[in-house]
Amino acid sequence: MSEPLYDDVKFNNVGSNIQYFRKAKGLTQAQLAELTNLSLSHIQNIESKKSESIPSLVALYKISIILEIPIDCFLKDDGIQIYQNYINFSLLSKINEIDNSKNQLLTSMLYKIHELLGLIDNDVSSTDE
């Protein structure tokens, strides 16, 4: 017997994925409810870890439009990682479209941002004394 096509869909993660993306967008539940024209209690129910209900396709669609997230990122267990991979791919595609001189400038700027954020240790100390 073949496995169902929806085997990687984890409906119990829908609410937590929506909550993650809502917070990443800087929205409260009340704001998301207003923007989607869904009730606050419906948004709370969707995001509730205790809820067994699955949101309707219409509700998922409205939420995905406002949060600017593909619906499948809500449904899959690794939806957050899928979206991050999508963003990384999109950024790399855009970077590859830039001519070489601008690409070098962009790379320099990104390294400077990382340095300012403390993500790259630019103080390389020599151990070959």
VEXROBA-419708 format. One line per field, with one value per residue (C-alpha): residue number from 0; residue in one letter; x, y, z. Coordinates in Angstrom, 2 decimals. Example, Ala and Ser with C-alpha at 12.3 -4.5 7.8 and 13.67 -1.06 7.14 Angstrom:
// VEXROBA-419708
pos <- 0_1
code <- a_s
c1 <- 12.30_13.67
c2 <- -4.50_-1.06
c3 <- 7.80_7.14
// end
This chain:
// VEXROBA-419708
pos <- 0_1_2_3_4_5_6_7_8_9_10_11_12_13_14_15_16_17_18_19_20_21_22_23_24_25_26_27_28_29_30_31_32_33_34_35_36_37_38_39_40_41_42_43_44_45_46_47_48_49_50_51_52_53_54_55_56_57_58_59_60_61_62_63_64_65_66_67_68_69_70_71_72_73_74_75_76_77_78_79_80_81_82_83_84_85_86_87_88_89_90_91_92_93_94_95_96_97_98_99_100_101_102_103_104_105_106_107_108_109_110_111_112_113_114_115_116_117_118_119_120_121_122_123_124_125_126_127_128
code <- m_s_e_p_l_y_d_d_v_k_f_n_n_v_g_s_n_i_q_y_f_r_k_a_k_g_l_t_q_a_q_l_a_e_l_t_n_l_s_l_s_h_i_q_n_i_e_s_k_k_s_e_s_i_p_s_l_v_a_l_y_k_i_s_i_i_l_e_i_p_i_d_c_f_l_k_d_d_g_i_q_i_y_q_n_y_i_n_f_s_l_l_s_k_i_n_e_i_d_n_s_k_n_q_l_l_t_s_m_l_y_k_i_h_e_l_l_g_l_i_d_n_d_v_s_s_t_d_e
c1 <- 0.00_1.45_1.89_-0.59_0.53_-0.09_2.21_4.51_1.61_1.52_-1.77_-0.82_1.93_-0.31_-1.09_2.47_3.78_1.18_2.06_5.78_5.21_2.71_5.21_8.00_5.79_5.33_1.58_-0.59_-3.39_-5.86_-4.13_-4.04_-7.72_-8.59_-6.45_-7.88_-11.43_-11.40_-12.49_-9.86_-11.17_-10.73_-7.07_-6.53_-8.12_-5.94_-2.76_-3.75_-1.63_-4.68_-6.83_-7.48_-9.29_-7.77_-8.38_-10.43_-8.70_-10.25_-8.78_-5.35_-5.50_-6.36_-3.60_-1.05_-1.84_-1.42_1.72_3.09_3.88_2.99_0.27_2.45_4.82_1.96_1.15_4.51_6.44_9.49_7.51_9.72_12.85_11.18_10.42_13.96_15.35_13.01_14.19_17.84_17.29_15.48_18.25_20.96_19.08_18.85_22.55_23.48_21.63_23.86_26.92_30.33_31.29_27.97_28.18_31.54_30.08_27.10_29.38_31.45_28.32_27.03_30.34_30.29_26.74_27.74_30.79_28.65_26.24_29.12_28.46_31.92_35.13_37.07_39.91_41.95_44.85_47.92_48.97_52.12_54.53
c2 <- 0.00_3.37_6.19_9.05_12.20_14.27_12.23_15.20_17.46_17.85_19.49_19.84_22.31_24.64_26.87_27.12_27.84_30.58_32.00_32.01_33.87_36.28_37.25_37.52_39.98_41.95_41.46_40.72_38.19_41.07_42.78_39.57_39.02_42.52_42.29_38.89_39.72_36.67_36.86_37.20_34.03_32.17_33.29_32.34_28.94_28.34_29.17_27.28_24.22_22.63_23.06_19.99_21.96_22.57_26.02_26.22_26.76_30.24_31.13_29.74_31.70_34.98_34.46_33.52_36.68_38.97_37.23_36.83_33.17_30.25_28.06_24.93_26.57_26.46_22.82_21.10_20.10_21.92_24.84_27.46_25.85_25.54_29.27_30.18_28.05_29.80_33.22_32.16_30.86_34.05_36.23_34.19_34.37_38.15_38.42_36.34_38.81_41.68_42.55_41.73_45.21_45.66_42.09_42.85_45.99_44.03_41.33_43.97_45.52_42.15_41.36_44.76_44.16_40.75_42.29_44.99_42.35_40.31_37.40_37.39_37.68_40.12_40.38_37.49_36.91_35.13_32.01_31.59_33.55
c3 <- 0.00_-0.96_1.52_1.34_-0.48_2.61_4.83_5.50_6.52_10.29_11.11_14.77_13.76_11.76_14.72_15.99_12.48_12.01_15.41_14.52_11.23_12.81_15.49_12.91_11.02_14.26_14.48_17.48_17.27_17.31_14.40_12.37_13.12_11.92_8.76_7.80_8.81_11.08_14.70_17.43_19.07_15.75_15.50_19.15_18.52_15.43_17.34_20.49_21.16_22.78_19.68_17.57_14.88_11.48_10.01_6.82_3.50_3.36_6.77_5.78_2.52_4.27_6.83_4.17_2.18_5.19_6.49_2.94_3.58_1.26_2.78_2.65_5.16_7.69_7.03_7.12_10.20_8.86_7.42_9.05_7.59_4.18_4.22_5.34_2.50_0.07_1.28_1.04_-2.49_-3.50_-2.12_-3.81_-7.10_-6.82_-5.89_-8.92_-11.15_-9.97_-12.03_-10.53_-9.26_-7.46_-6.18_-4.56_-2.95_-1.67_-0.27_1.54_2.99_4.19_5.89_7.57_8.83_10.16_11.83_13.43_14.69_16.07_13.76_12.21_14.18_12.02_14.54_13.20_15.55_14.28_16.14_14.02_16.20
// end
